[in-house]
């Protein structure tokens, strides 16, 4: 009994500390960022994922493809599957009719800097969302995750590096040549720095995938939670494969995970779609599309998204 009480006290302390730190932390270096939220009468598409979503999905092109649909690019630099589910949790709870498109990615216990910024700007209950999404995990697993998040947050956001950002005039991103690198949202680049198509997803990789020994239970629990939440919030959740990947280990996770999903919850690329995308001129680097690639990808997505309107 005493041991259980101690555990509850420790857990409460960890959670309360997380919330206090997040609320008290400033984001002065991101003061110019505005994150628009939908209204009750809106029909909205949200695209959530990593920097590949940031670089690859132009919301204006998709908006122009439909009438009366608002499109949000909520890609966050270094986004992971946990990050994506947290942001999706928030998006689903917004007003209006929503379709939330979520990039499949490996599940690692790391939250990117941009997610803390996003939480501060939107009043997202970050730690409440983490606890909900990991409710199937043991007390020790959840506690270790919370402690890791606190440690990462202190290291990434409260160290002297933040002061350096202010000194050099850092706002919502950094200037790299003629490109503006933002921590969230569409961030196109005109550069073409890679000349091979080996990182592009192929239909052969999708169709010839073998279910391996990787345990997908934690992924499936989060997906099941989001599916149930969507049903009660006038929403749909749809998962999609990243169009590029620089690591075979990532493909060995996300493609089998993709195959576990029902057709209603996954965005399907045709062979023709993937062939049209496989052009080295569309690449900023091995893992990201440039502006030309983003234009093509976003344009090709429009007919695939038609059924979700």
HURAUR-V931140 format. One record per backbone hydrogen bond with DSSP energy under -1.0 kcal/mol. CO is the residue of the C=O (numbers start at 1). NH is the residue of the N-H. E is the energy in kcal/mol with one decimal. If there is no record, write none. Layout:
BEGIN
co:CO nh:NH e:E
co:CO nh:NH e:E
END
This chain:
BEGIN
co:1 nh:5 e:-2.1
co:2 nh:6 e:-2.3
co:3 nh:7 e:-2.2
co:4 nh:8 e:-2.2
co:5 nh:9 e:-2.3
co:6 nh:10 e:-2.7
co:7 nh:11 e:-2.8
co:8 nh:12 e:-2.6
co:9 nh:13 e:-2.4
co:10 nh:14 e:-2.6
co:11 nh:15 e:-2.6
co:12 nh:16 e:-3.0
co:13 nh:17 e:-2.5
co:14 nh:18 e:-2.2
co:15 nh:19 e:-2.3
co:16 nh:20 e:-2.6
co:17 nh:21 e:-2.7
co:18 nh:22 e:-2.4
co:19 nh:23 e:-2.4
co:20 nh:24 e:-2.4
co:21 nh:25 e:-1.6
co:27 nh:30 e:-2.2
co:28 nh:31 e:-1.4
co:30 nh:33 e:-1.8
co:39 nh:42 e:-1.9
co:42 nh:97 e:-2.2
co:43 nh:70 e:-2.8
co:44 nh:99 e:-2.4
co:45 nh:72 e:-3.0
co:46 nh:101 e:-3.4
co:47 nh:74 e:-2.8
co:48 nh:103 e:-2.7
co:49 nh:76 e:-2.7
co:50 nh:53 e:-1.1
co:50 nh:54 e:-1.7
co:51 nh:55 e:-2.7
co:52 nh:56 e:-1.6
co:53 nh:57 e:-2.0
co:54 nh:187 e:-2.1
co:58 nh:62 e:-1.6
co:59 nh:63 e:-2.6
co:60 nh:64 e:-2.3
co:63 nh:66 e:-1.4
co:70 nh:45 e:-3.0
co:72 nh:47 e:-2.7
co:75 nh:185 e:-1.7
co:76 nh:79 e:-2.0
co:80 nh:84 e:-2.9
co:81 nh:85 e:-2.3
co:82 nh:86 e:-2.1
co:83 nh:87 e:-2.4
co:84 nh:88 e:-2.3
co:85 nh:89 e:-2.4
co:86 nh:90 e:-1.7
co:87 nh:91 e:-2.5
co:88 nh:92 e:-2.8
co:91 nh:94 e:-1.7
co:97 nh:44 e:-3.0
co:98 nh:236 e:-1.5
co:99 nh:46 e:-2.6
co:100 nh:238 e:-2.7
co:101 nh:48 e:-2.9
co:102 nh:240 e:-2.2
co:106 nh:81 e:-2.1
co:108 nh:110 e:-1.9
co:112 nh:115 e:-1.1
co:113 nh:117 e:-1.7
co:114 nh:118 e:-2.8
co:115 nh:119 e:-2.6
co:116 nh:120 e:-2.0
co:117 nh:121 e:-2.4
co:118 nh:122 e:-2.0
co:119 nh:123 e:-1.4
co:124 nh:126 e:-1.9
co:125 nh:129 e:-2.3
co:126 nh:130 e:-2.1
co:127 nh:131 e:-2.3
co:128 nh:132 e:-2.0
co:129 nh:133 e:-2.8
co:130 nh:134 e:-1.7
co:132 nh:135 e:-1.3
co:134 nh:137 e:-2.1
co:138 nh:142 e:-2.5
co:139 nh:143 e:-2.6
co:140 nh:144 e:-2.5
co:141 nh:145 e:-2.2
co:142 nh:146 e:-2.5
co:143 nh:147 e:-2.5
co:144 nh:148 e:-2.2
co:145 nh:149 e:-2.4
co:146 nh:150 e:-2.4
co:147 nh:151 e:-2.4
co:148 nh:152 e:-3.0
co:149 nh:153 e:-2.7
co:150 nh:154 e:-2.5
co:151 nh:155 e:-2.3
co:152 nh:156 e:-3.0
co:153 nh:157 e:-2.8
co:154 nh:158 e:-1.4
co:159 nh:162 e:-1.7
co:160 nh:164 e:-2.0
co:161 nh:165 e:-1.9
co:162 nh:166 e:-1.7
co:163 nh:167 e:-2.1
co:164 nh:168 e:-2.2
co:165 nh:170 e:-3.5
co:166 nh:169 e:-1.0
co:172 nh:183 e:-1.2
co:173 nh:171 e:-1.0
co:174 nh:181 e:-2.3
co:176 nh:179 e:-2.8
co:179 nh:176 e:-2.9
co:181 nh:174 e:-1.2
co:183 nh:77 e:-1.6
co:189 nh:291 e:-3.8
co:197 nh:200 e:-1.6
co:199 nh:245 e:-1.8
co:202 nh:206 e:-1.5
co:203 nh:207 e:-3.0
co:204 nh:208 e:-2.5
co:216 nh:220 e:-2.6
co:217 nh:221 e:-2.4
co:218 nh:222 e:-1.6
co:219 nh:223 e:-2.5
co:220 nh:224 e:-2.5
co:221 nh:225 e:-2.2
co:222 nh:226 e:-2.4
co:223 nh:227 e:-2.4
co:224 nh:228 e:-2.3
co:225 nh:229 e:-2.5
co:226 nh:230 e:-2.5
co:227 nh:231 e:-1.9
co:228 nh:232 e:-1.1
co:230 nh:233 e:-1.5
co:230 nh:235 e:-2.2
co:234 nh:98 e:-1.8
co:236 nh:100 e:-3.1
co:238 nh:102 e:-2.9
co:239 nh:267 e:-2.7
co:240 nh:104 e:-2.6
co:243 nh:201 e:-2.7
co:247 nh:251 e:-1.4
co:248 nh:252 e:-2.2
co:250 nh:253 e:-1.5
co:250 nh:254 e:-2.7
co:251 nh:255 e:-1.8
co:253 nh:257 e:-2.0
co:254 nh:258 e:-2.4
co:255 nh:259 e:-1.8
co:258 nh:261 e:-1.2
co:262 nh:265 e:-2.2
co:263 nh:266 e:-1.3
co:265 nh:239 e:-2.8
co:270 nh:274 e:-2.2
co:271 nh:275 e:-2.2
co:272 nh:276 e:-2.4
co:273 nh:277 e:-1.5
co:274 nh:278 e:-1.3
co:277 nh:279 e:-2.6
co:279 nh:282 e:-2.3
co:280 nh:283 e:-1.6
co:282 nh:290 e:-2.4
co:288 nh:284 e:-2.5
co:288 nh:285 e:-1.4
co:290 nh:294 e:-2.9
co:291 nh:295 e:-2.5
co:292 nh:296 e:-2.0
co:293 nh:297 e:-3.0
co:294 nh:298 e:-2.7
co:295 nh:299 e:-2.0
co:296 nh:300 e:-2.6
co:297 nh:301 e:-1.6
co:301 nh:305 e:-1.7
co:305 nh:308 e:-2.0
co:306 nh:309 e:-1.5
END
